[in-house]
Amino acid sequence: MVDSAPGTLRMGGAPGRGVIAATTIGSGMALLDGTVVNIALRTIGEELDTTLAELQWITNAYLLSLASLILLGGSLGDRFGRRKVFVVGTVWFALASALCGLAPTPEVLVAARLLQGVGAALLTPGSLAILETTFRPEDRAPAIGAWSALGSIAAAVGPFVGGLLVDQASWRWIFWINLPLAVLTVVLARRYVPESRDPSPPQRFDLAGAVLVTLALAGLTYGLIQWGGSAAVVAGLVGIGAMGAFVLVEQRVSEPLLPLGLFASRTFSAANAMTLVVYGALGAVLFFLVIELQTVSGYSAFAAGIATLPVTICMLLLATAGGRLGARIGPRIPMTFGPLVMAAGSLLLLRVGPDTAGVSGYLADVVPGLVVFGLGLALLVATLTATVLAAAPQHHAGVASGVNNALARAGSLLAIAALPVAVGLGGEAYADPTAFDTGYTRAVVACAVLLSIGAAVSWTMIRSDVLERPVGEGAPTGP
């Protein structure tokens, strides 16, 4: 059992390694299930006889509950104990994963993915909060660095493991593999992680805000995926109405889920608007590319999974350098040119098609686009996070990070919901090489446009001196 008090743990020794291992494995499960599922989508579609809309829901159900509830999950940890909520979220995630693996129909799988997202919303914010409150101040940055590095390694290994499981066993194993990982996470957390709480937690939870933001995202997502029927129109209107009601509620409650005053900072608002469109494009590019490689180019699930590895390698090798560059020259240039480089990489991926076969096809048609895309992402990510935190008051730094995290997932959610409809894909088009190839081309161009919009937002609204102020001091609201 734990024998150290919060805020006193050192990096060296078994207790410190145990805390880092628990948080890395737990958050790594949630990270991988947001991406590895894309590798299995075509196989799931064939086995469960799904439509493209159902495949979208298999991805988006998870993102929906995670994006909607991640701020509430952080608040629950602050109130009831970060370790306790982290463990509950891990167990919840494991049980939902088991249900995903057993799902006999697309409808059951979508429901199980919703439950998975709830578990992820409980455990994800707790992982960083545990590191922040468990280690002594001088060891916090190294601990977070170790957590980030190990998480990046897990992201790199994930496509290998996911692709092998789909090809050699069953797509169901990409969910069942979470069970032993969850057991290990719980054992490590109970043994090494000390309990911690916010000494002055909110006296009440903004449940109305949580319900309304969930209803808003669900209505908009359903309306976009099912576009064309009266039910979709009603759902979209309900989503818009719920979003308006959410804003009104957050203005009136004493302890809101989302303090709207944060958006008085032009820099904070611009950075988060840019996050929404850029991460929307990022999620959509990977969603379409993995299916394109399997349906049109004839790749196996394993080959399609590892095909995206250049992006992960760029992040591993260059993300830290990108953050240092942003700190040295200011965020405006990296946050403008990062998305533009990503847009160029997206356009290079237009070369992927029926002739992208074998090693030569991969090296000629896939690698250049992904390397350029990854370079732009590495230039952008660390600076974007630092800018969001620097633009928020210090006492709202955790909330600011949570807002940015939620918007990143909401961007992917809405882009994956909207783009297939926008480019004319539906029904079982994911299994039709000709139809999907045409839709893929249109979708990639649309993603390049979204990335260019993100660049324009950064160039016109992000100040170059934001990172010169101490983190959390906040940015001025004017030009």
C-alpha positions in Angstrom: 0.0 0.0 0.0 1.0 3.7 -0.4 3.3 5.0 2.3 4.1 8.4 0.9 2.2 11.7 1.3 1.1 13.7 -1.7 3.7 16.2 -2.9 6.7 14.4 -1.5 7.5 11.6 -3.9 10.9 11.5 -5.7 11.5 10.3 -9.2 14.0 7.7 -8.2 13.0 4.4 -6.6 10.1 2.0 -6.9 7.3 4.4 -5.7 8.0 7.0 -8.3 8.3 4.5 -11.1 5.1 2.8 -9.9 3.1 6.1 -10.1 4.5 6.9 -13.6 3.7 3.3 -14.7 0.1 3.4 -13.4 -0.7 6.8 -15.0 1.0 5.9 -18.3 -0.7 2.6 -18.7 -4.1 4.0 -17.7 -4.0 7.1 -20.0 -2.3 5.0 -22.7 -5.3 2.7 -22.9 -7.6 5.7 -23.4 -5.3 7.2 -26.0 -5.0 4.1 -28.1 -8.7 3.3 -28.1 -9.2 6.7 -29.7 -7.0 5.8 -32.6 -6.4 2.0 -33.0 -10.0 1.4 -33.7 -9.6 3.2 -37.0 -7.4 0.3 -38.1 -10.1 -2.2 -37.5 -13.0 -0.3 -39.0 -13.1 -2.0 -42.4 -12.9 -5.5 -40.8 -15.6 -4.6 -38.3 -17.8 -3.3 -41.1 -17.4 -6.6 -43.0 -18.0 -8.8 -40.0 -21.0 -6.9 -38.5 -22.4 -5.8 -41.9 -22.4 -2.1 -41.0 -23.0 1.0 -43.0 -20.5 3.9 -43.2 -22.7 5.9 -40.8 -22.4 3.0 -38.3 -18.6 3.0 -38.7 -18.6 6.7 -38.0 -20.6 6.1 -34.8 -18.2 3.4 -33.7 -15.4 6.1 -33.7 -17.5 9.0 -32.6 -19.4 7.4 -29.8 -16.2 7.2 -27.8 -15.2 10.8 -28.7 -18.6 12.1 -27.8 -18.7 10.9 -24.2 -15.1 11.6 -23.7 -15.2 15.2 -25.0 -18.5 15.9 -23.2 -17.5 14.6 -19.7 -13.7 15.1 -19.4 -14.1 18.4 -17.5 -16.6 16.8 -15.2 -14.2 13.9 -14.7 -11.5 16.2 -13.6 -13.9 17.9 -11.1 -15.0 14.6 -9.6 -11.3 13.7 -9.0 -10.7 17.0 -7.3 -13.7 16.4 -5.0 -13.7 12.7 -4.2 -10.0 11.8 -4.7 -7.9 11.7 -7.8 -6.7 8.1 -7.2 -10.2 6.9 -6.4 -11.7 8.4 -9.6 -8.7 7.2 -11.7 -9.2 3.7 -10.5 -13.0 3.8 -11.0 -12.5 5.1 -14.5 -10.0 2.4 -15.2 -12.3 -0.4 -14.1 -15.2 1.2 -15.9 -13.1 1.4 -19.1 -12.1 -2.2 -18.8 -15.7 -3.5 -18.4 -16.8 -1.4 -21.3 -13.9 -2.8 -23.4 -15.0 -6.3 -22.6 -18.5 -5.4 -23.8 -17.0 -3.9 -27.0 -15.2 -7.2 -27.7 -18.4 -9.2 -27.1 -20.7 -6.9 -29.2 -22.8 -9.0 -31.6 -24.2 -6.0 -33.5 -23.1 -2.5 -34.5 -25.7 -1.0 -32.2 -24.3 -2.8 -29.1 -20.7 -1.8 -30.2 -21.7 1.8 -30.4 -23.3 1.7 -27.0 -20.3 0.0 -25.5 -18.0 2.7 -27.1 -20.1 5.4 -25.4 -19.5 3.7 -22.1 -15.8 3.4 -22.9 -15.7 7.1 -23.4 -17.2 7.7 -20.0 -14.5 5.6 -18.4 -11.8 7.5 -20.3 -13.3 10.8 -19.2 -12.8 9.7 -15.6 -9.3 8.4 -15.9 -7.7 10.8 -18.4 -7.7 14.0 -16.4 -6.6 12.1 -13.3 -3.4 10.9 -14.8 -1.8 14.3 -15.1 -3.4 15.6 -11.9 -1.9 12.6 -10.0 1.6 13.5 -11.3 1.2 17.1 -10.5 0.1 16.5 -6.9 2.2 13.4 -6.0 5.7 14.4 -6.9 7.7 17.1 -5.1 7.9 20.3 -7.1 11.5 19.8 -8.5 10.5 16.3 -9.8 7.2 17.2 -11.4 8.5 18.3 -14.8 10.8 15.2 -15.1 7.9 13.0 -14.1 5.6 14.6 -16.7 8.3 14.3 -19.3 8.7 10.6 -18.5 4.9 10.1 -18.8 4.9 11.9 -22.1 7.8 9.9 -23.5 6.3 6.6 -22.4 2.9 7.6 -23.8 4.5 8.4 -27.2 6.2 5.0 -27.2 2.8 3.4 -26.5 1.3 5.4 -29.4 4.1 4.2 -31.7 3.6 0.5 -30.7 -0.2 0.6 -30.8 -0.6 0.4 -34.6 1.7 -2.7 -34.7 -0.2 -4.5 -32.0 -3.6 -3.4 -33.2 -2.9 -4.4 -36.8 -1.5 -7.8 -35.7 -4.5 -8.5 -33.6 -6.9 -7.7 -36.4 -5.1 -9.7 -39.0 -3.9 -12.7 -36.9 -6.7 -13.0 -34.3 -9.8 -10.9 -34.4 -10.7 -7.2 -34.2 -12.3 -8.0 -30.8 -8.9 -8.4 -29.3 -8.1 -4.7 -29.7 -10.7 -4.2 -26.9 -10.0 -7.4 -24.8 -6.3 -6.5 -24.5 -7.4 -3.6 -22.3 -8.5 -6.0 -19.5 -5.0 -7.2 -18.4 -3.7 -3.6 -18.8 -6.5 -2.3 -16.6 -5.8 -4.9 -13.9 -2.1 -3.9 -13.9 -3.0 -0.2 -13.7 -5.3 -0.8 -10.7 -2.7 -2.9 -8.9 0.0 -0.2 -9.4 -2.3 2.6 -8.5 -3.5 1.0 -5.2 0.1 0.1 -4.3 2.0 3.3 -5.2 -0.4 6.3 -5.8 -1.2 8.4 -2.7 -4.7 9.8 -2.6 -5.0 13.6 -3.2 -7.9 16.0 -3.3 -8.5 19.7 -4.0 -8.5 21.4 -0.5 -11.2 23.8 -1.7 -13.2 21.8 -4.2 -16.4 23.1 -5.8 -19.4 22.8 -3.4 -21.7 21.6 -6.2 -21.2 20.0 -9.6 -22.5 21.7 -12.7 -24.6 18.6 -13.8 -26.9 20.8 -15.9 -23.9 22.1 -17.9 -22.5 18.5 -18.4 -25.9 17.3 -19.6 -26.4 20.2 -22.0 -22.9 20.0 -23.6 -23.4 16.2 -24.1 -26.8 16.8 -25.6 -25.4 19.6 -27.9 -22.5 17.4 -29.2 -24.8 14.4 -29.6 -27.5 16.3 -31.5 -25.0 17.9 -33.8 -23.1 14.6 -34.4 -26.3 12.7 -35.1 -27.6 15.5 -37.4 -24.4 15.5 -39.4 -24.0 11.7 -39.7 -27.6 11.0 -40.6 -28.0 14.1 -42.7 -30.9 14.2 -45.1 -33.9 13.0 -43.0 -36.3 14.9 -40.7 -34.8 13.1 -37.6 -31.4 14.5 -38.5 -32.8 18.1 -38.8 -34.5 17.8 -35.4 -31.4 16.4 -33.8 -29.3 19.2 -35.3 -31.8 21.8 -34.0 -31.8 20.2 -30.5 -28.0 20.3 -30.5 -27.9 24.0 -31.4 -30.5 24.8 -28.8 -28.6 22.8 -26.2 -25.4 24.7 -27.0 -27.2 28.0 -26.5 -28.8 26.8 -23.3 -25.3 25.6 -22.1 -23.9 29.2 -22.6 -26.8 30.7 -20.6 -26.4 28.2 -17.8 -22.7 28.7 -17.5 -23.3 32.4 -17.2 -25.6 32.0 -14.3 -24.3 29.2 -12.1 -21.8 30.0 -9.3 -19.4 27.2 -10.1 -19.7 26.5 -13.9 -18.2 23.5 -15.7 -16.7 26.0 -18.1 -15.9 29.5 -16.8 -16.8 31.6 -19.8 -14.6 34.5 -18.5 -11.6 32.5 -19.9 -12.7 33.5 -23.4 -12.4 37.2 -22.6 -8.8 36.6 -23.6 -8.5 37.0 -27.3 -5.5 34.7 -27.3 -7.2 32.0 -25.4 -10.3 32.1 -27.7 -8.1 32.1 -30.8 -6.0 29.2 -29.6 -9.0 27.1 -28.8 -10.8 28.0 -32.1 -7.6 26.9 -33.9 -7.5 23.7 -31.8 -11.1 22.8 -32.9 -10.4 23.1 -36.7 -6.8 21.7 -36.7 -7.6 18.7 -34.6 -10.7 18.2 -36.6 -8.6 18.0 -39.7 -6.1 15.7 -37.9 -8.7 13.2 -36.9 -10.4 13.2 -40.3 -7.1 12.7 -42.2 -6.2 9.7 -40.2 -9.8 8.3 -40.3 -10.0 8.5 -44.1 -6.4 7.5 -44.8 -6.5 4.2 -42.9 -9.7 3.2 -44.7 -8.3 4.4 -48.1 -5.2 2.3 -47.7 -7.3 -0.8 -47.0 -10.3 -0.3 -49.4 -8.5 1.3 -52.3 -4.8 0.4 -52.0 -5.3 -3.2 -50.8 -3.4 -2.9 -47.5 -4.0 -5.3 -44.7 -5.1 -3.9 -41.3 -1.6 -4.4 -40.0 0.0 -2.6 -42.9 -2.5 0.3 -42.8 -1.9 0.6 -39.0 1.9 0.9 -39.3 1.6 3.1 -42.4 0.9 6.2 -40.2 4.1 5.6 -38.1 6.0 8.5 -39.7 3.7 11.0 -37.9 4.4 9.4 -34.5 8.2 9.3 -35.2 8.1 13.0 -36.1 6.3 13.8 -32.8 8.8 11.6 -30.8 11.9 13.3 -32.3 10.8 16.9 -32.9 7.8 17.9 -30.7 10.1 19.1 -27.8 12.3 21.1 -30.3 9.1 22.6 -31.7 8.1 23.7 -28.1 11.5 25.3 -27.6 11.3 27.1 -30.9 7.9 28.5 -29.9 9.3 29.7 -26.5 12.2 31.4 -28.3 10.4 33.2 -31.2 6.9 33.4 -29.8 3.8 31.2 -30.7 2.5 33.2 -33.7 4.9 31.8 -36.3 4.8 28.1 -35.2 1.0 28.2 -34.8 0.7 29.7 -38.3 3.2 27.7 -40.2 2.5 24.4 -38.4 -1.0 24.1 -39.8 0.2 25.3 -43.2 2.8 22.5 -43.3 0.2 20.0 -42.2 -2.0 21.3 -45.1 0.8 20.7 -47.5 1.2 17.2 -46.2 -2.5 16.5 -46.6 -2.3 17.5 -50.2 0.7 15.2 -50.8 -1.5 12.4 -49.5 -3.8 12.9 -52.5 -1.3 10.6 -54.2 -2.6 7.6 -52.2 -4.8 5.5 -54.4 -5.2 2.2 -56.4 -1.5 2.2 -57.4 -0.2 2.7 -53.8 0.9 -0.9 -53.4 4.0 -2.5 -52.1 7.1 -0.9 -50.5 7.7 1.3 -53.5 4.2 2.6 -53.6 4.3 3.3 -49.8 7.6 5.2 -50.0 6.5 7.2 -53.0 2.8 8.0 -52.2 2.4 7.7 -48.4 5.6 8.5 -46.6 6.3 12.0 -48.1 2.8 13.3 -47.1 2.9 11.8 -43.6 6.4 13.1 -42.9 5.4 16.7 -44.0 2.2 16.3 -42.0 4.1 15.1 -38.9 6.6 18.0 -39.2 3.8 20.5 -39.1 2.2 18.8 -36.2 5.5 18.7 -34.2 6.0 22.4 -34.9 2.6 23.2 -33.6 1.5 21.0 -30.6 3.8 22.0 -27.7 3.5 25.7 -28.5 -0.3 25.5 -28.8 -0.6 23.9 -25.3 1.8 26.4 -23.8 -0.1 29.3 -25.3 -3.5 28.0 -24.0 -2.0 27.8 -20.5 -0.2 31.1 -20.7 -3.5 32.9 -21.8 -5.4 31.7 -18.8 -5.3 32.9 -15.2 -3.1 30.6 -13.0 -6.0 29.4 -10.8 -7.8 28.3 -14.0 -4.8 26.5 -15.6 -6.3 23.0 -15.1 -9.6 24.1 -16.5 -7.9 25.7 -19.4 -6.0 22.5 -20.2 -9.2 20.5 -19.9 -11.1 22.9 -22.2 -8.4 22.6 -24.9 -8.4 18.8 -24.5 -12.1 18.6 -24.8 -12.2 20.9 -27.9 -9.5 18.8 -29.6 -11.6 15.7 -29.3 -14.8 17.6 -30.2 -13.0 18.8 -33.4 -12.3 15.2 -34.4 -15.8 14.2 -33.5 -17.5 16.8 -35.6 -15.1 16.5 -38.6 -15.5 12.7 -38.7 -19.3 13.2 -38.5 -19.6 15.9 -41.1 -17.0 15.2 -43.8 -18.3 11.8 -45.1 -21.7 13.5 -45.8 -20.1 16.6 -47.2 -18.0 14.5 -49.7 -20.9 12.2 -50.8 -20.0 9.0 -48.9 -22.7 6.9 -47.3 -24.2 3.4 -47.1 -21.4 0.8 -47.7 -19.1 3.1 -49.6 -16.3 2.2 -47.3 -16.2 -1.2 -49.1 -16.4 0.3 -52.7 -12.9 1.3 -53.9 -14.1 3.6 -56.6 -16.7 5.5 -54.5 -14.4 5.8 -51.5 -11.4 6.9 -53.5 -13.5 9.8 -54.9 -14.7 10.7 -51.4 -11.2 10.5 -50.0 -9.9 13.0 -52.4 -12.6 15.5 -51.6 -12.1 14.9 -47.8 -8.4 15.5 -47.9 -8.8 18.7 -49.8 -11.4 19.8 -47.2 -8.9 19.0 -44.4 -6.3 21.1 -46.1 -8.8 24.0 -46.1 -9.5 23.5 -42.4 -5.8 23.6 -41.6 -5.4 26.8 -43.6 -8.3 28.4 -41.7 -6.5 27.4 -38.5 -3.3 29.1 -39.7 -5.2 32.3 -40.6 -6.7 32.4 -37.1 -3.3 32.1 -35.6 -1.7 34.7 -37.8 -4.4 37.3 -37.2 -5.2 36.7 -33.5 -2.2 35.2 -31.7 0.3 37.6 -30.1 4.0 36.8 -30.4 4.7 37.9 -26.8 2.2 35.6 -25.0 4.8 33.1 -23.8 7.0 35.9 -22.4 4.6 36.3 -19.5 4.7 33.7 -16.7 2.4 30.7 -17.4 -1.0 31.4 -16.1 -0.7 35.2 -15.8 -3.1 35.6 -18.7 -3.0 37.4 -22.0 -4.5 40.8 -22.7 -7.9 40.8 -24.3 -7.2 43.5 -26.8 -5.0 43.7 -29.8 
